[in-house]
Amino acid sequence: MPDLARMRRDYDAGRFTEADLAPTWLEQFDRWFGDAVAAELPEPNAVVVATADADGAPDARIVLMKGYDAAGVVFGTSYASAKGAQLAVNPRAALVFPWHAMQRQVRITGRVERVGDAASDGLWDPRPRGAQVAAAASVQSTVVDSREELRERVRLLDEQTPEGRLPRPATWGGYRVVPERVEFWQGGGDRLHDRLRFLRDDAEGGGWVVQRLAP
């Protein structure tokens, strides 16, 4: 086994100060996401989505962000999946964008809501037909006997449906995480990392305050 106690890297991304911070969380996120895209990071829109069930038992997985704006961050999935079931009883989530290669991460916490049908169609329609067939044929997170069983479901559905795009199943759609806290983390020398957080302040009519957090 590798010596995990000594497995570490030096952080040399420089300081990230309040003066560097954009006026809004959205503008700052857009800057950093643009940096991640420009740096050609693999799947810069990959994001960890953490949820919890009615008993508070946590769960997490990586999905692909499919949109963001002032209202929040959007991803698509099956409503029948484990995360869909968890969000139905506990509509809150935490997100982490792990841009390790840039010594950065973004954490977003907030309530979760389903997007409308038109927005869900907008997430579904650009998917390749193969991905649409697989999503429609598979009941996500259910136990299956074998990979061959899944392949047969996909084959049958593919044969039974016309060429071209499949209509979006009623069990599939988009979710929006509405931010309440957005933290921008950048690695610093000697582990003096910079952590700047936008916090929604309901006492100020839903405005935002900026806080620096200890590393």
C-alpha positions in Angstrom: 0.0 0.0 0.0 1.3 3.5 -0.8 2.4 5.7 2.2 -0.9 7.7 2.4 0.4 9.8 5.3 3.0 11.3 3.0 0.8 11.4 -0.1 0.3 15.1 -0.7 1.0 17.9 -3.2 2.2 21.4 -2.8 -0.4 24.1 -3.6 0.9 27.0 -5.6 -2.1 28.5 -7.2 -1.5 31.8 -5.4 -3.8 33.8 -3.2 -7.5 34.2 -3.8 -8.7 37.3 -2.0 -11.9 39.2 -1.6 -10.6 41.7 -4.1 -10.5 38.8 -6.7 -14.1 37.8 -6.0 -16.8 38.7 -8.5 -19.8 40.7 -7.3 -22.1 37.6 -7.4 -21.7 33.9 -6.9 -23.0 33.4 -10.5 -20.3 35.6 -12.0 -17.6 34.0 -9.9 -18.8 30.5 -10.8 -18.9 31.5 -14.5 -15.3 32.7 -14.3 -14.0 29.5 -12.7 -16.1 27.2 -14.9 -14.7 29.1 -17.9 -11.2 28.6 -16.6 -11.9 24.8 -16.2 -13.2 24.6 -19.7 -10.3 26.6 -21.1 -7.8 24.4 -19.3 -9.4 21.4 -21.0 -10.1 19.5 -17.8 -11.9 16.2 -18.4 -15.6 16.7 -18.0 -15.4 20.1 -16.2 -19.2 19.9 -15.7 -18.9 16.7 -13.7 -20.3 17.4 -10.2 -20.7 15.4 -7.0 -24.4 15.4 -5.9 -25.0 14.5 -2.3 -28.5 13.8 -1.0 -30.0 12.1 2.1 -33.1 10.0 2.7 -35.9 10.6 5.2 -33.7 9.1 8.0 -30.8 11.4 7.1 -28.7 8.6 5.6 -26.3 10.2 3.1 -25.7 9.2 -0.5 -23.5 10.7 -3.2 -22.7 10.2 -6.9 -21.3 12.1 -9.8 -23.6 13.5 -12.5 -23.1 16.1 -15.3 -24.3 19.6 -14.8 -26.5 20.6 -17.7 -27.1 24.3 -17.0 -26.6 27.1 -14.6 -28.0 30.6 -14.1 -29.0 32.9 -11.3 -31.7 30.5 -10.3 -29.3 27.6 -9.7 -27.6 24.6 -11.1 -29.4 22.0 -13.2 -28.9 18.3 -13.9 -31.1 15.6 -15.3 -31.9 12.1 -14.0 -34.5 9.5 -13.5 -37.2 10.5 -10.9 -37.3 6.8 -10.0 -33.6 6.7 -9.2 -32.2 6.5 -5.7 -31.5 10.3 -5.7 -34.9 10.9 -7.2 -36.5 9.0 -4.3 -34.3 10.8 -1.8 -35.1 14.2 -3.2 -38.8 13.4 -3.1 -38.7 13.1 0.7 -35.8 15.4 1.5 -35.5 18.1 -1.3 -32.0 19.4 -0.4 -28.6 18.6 -1.9 -24.9 19.5 -1.7 -22.8 19.8 -4.8 -19.0 19.7 -5.2 -17.2 20.6 -8.4 -13.8 19.0 -7.9 -11.4 20.8 -10.1 -8.3 19.3 -8.5 -6.0 20.0 -11.4 -6.5 23.7 -10.9 -6.3 23.5 -7.1 -9.9 24.6 -6.9 -13.3 23.4 -5.9 -16.8 24.9 -5.6 -19.3 23.7 -3.1 -23.0 24.6 -3.4 -25.7 23.8 -0.9 -29.4 24.4 -1.3 -33.0 23.2 -1.7 -33.9 21.2 -4.8 -36.8 21.6 -7.2 -37.9 19.9 -10.4 -37.7 22.1 -13.5 -40.7 22.3 -15.8 -41.5 20.0 -18.7 -40.2 22.3 -21.3 -36.9 22.6 -19.5 -36.7 18.8 -19.0 -37.4 18.3 -22.7 -34.5 20.7 -23.4 -32.2 18.4 -21.4 -33.5 15.2 -22.9 -33.7 16.1 -26.6 -29.9 16.7 -27.2 -29.0 13.3 -25.8 -27.8 10.8 -28.4 -30.5 8.2 -29.3 -28.4 5.4 -27.7 -28.4 7.3 -24.4 -32.1 8.0 -24.7 -32.9 4.3 -25.3 -30.7 3.2 -22.4 -32.3 5.7 -20.0 -35.8 4.7 -21.1 -35.2 1.0 -20.9 -33.4 1.0 -17.6 -35.1 1.6 -14.2 -32.2 3.3 -12.6 -30.9 1.9 -9.3 -33.0 -1.2 -9.4 -31.4 -4.7 -9.1 -30.9 -6.6 -12.3 -29.8 -10.2 -12.9 -27.1 -9.4 -15.5 -25.7 -7.0 -18.0 -27.2 -9.2 -20.7 -30.7 -8.5 -19.3 -30.1 -4.8 -19.6 -28.8 -5.2 -23.1 -31.8 -7.2 -24.1 -34.2 -4.5 -22.7 -32.3 -1.9 -24.7 -32.4 -4.0 -27.9 -36.1 -4.6 -27.7 -36.9 -0.9 -27.0 -34.6 0.1 -29.9 -36.4 -2.2 -32.2 -39.9 -1.2 -31.1 -39.4 2.6 -31.4 -39.1 4.6 -34.7 -35.8 5.9 -35.8 -34.8 9.3 -34.4 -35.2 10.8 -31.0 -37.3 9.1 -28.3 -39.9 11.1 -26.4 -38.8 12.0 -22.9 -40.2 9.4 -20.4 -42.4 10.8 -17.7 -40.0 9.3 -15.2 -37.1 11.4 -16.4 -36.5 15.1 -15.9 -34.4 17.9 -14.6 -33.6 19.1 -11.1 -32.4 22.6 -10.0 -30.3 23.1 -6.9 -31.3 26.6 -5.7 -28.2 27.9 -3.9 -28.2 29.0 -0.3 -24.4 28.7 0.2 -21.7 28.8 -2.5 -18.1 28.4 -1.4 -15.1 28.9 -3.6 -12.0 27.1 -2.4 -8.5 27.5 -3.8 -5.4 25.7 -2.5 -2.8 27.8 -0.7 0.8 27.3 0.4 1.3 25.5 3.8 -2.3 24.5 3.7 -3.5 28.1 4.2 -6.2 27.6 1.6 -8.5 30.4 0.6 -12.2 29.8 1.2 -14.7 32.5 0.3 -18.4 31.9 0.7 -21.5 33.6 -0.6 -24.3 33.1 2.0 -27.9 33.9 1.3 -29.2 36.2 4.0 -32.9 36.0 4.3 -32.9 38.8 6.9 -31.7 41.0 4.1 -34.5 40.1 1.7 -32.7 37.2 0.2 -29.5 39.1 -0.5 -26.0 37.7 -0.2 -23.2 38.2 2.2 -19.5 37.2 1.6 -17.6 35.4 4.3 -14.0 34.2 4.6 -13.7 30.7 6.2 -10.8 29.3 8.0 -9.1 26.5 6.1 
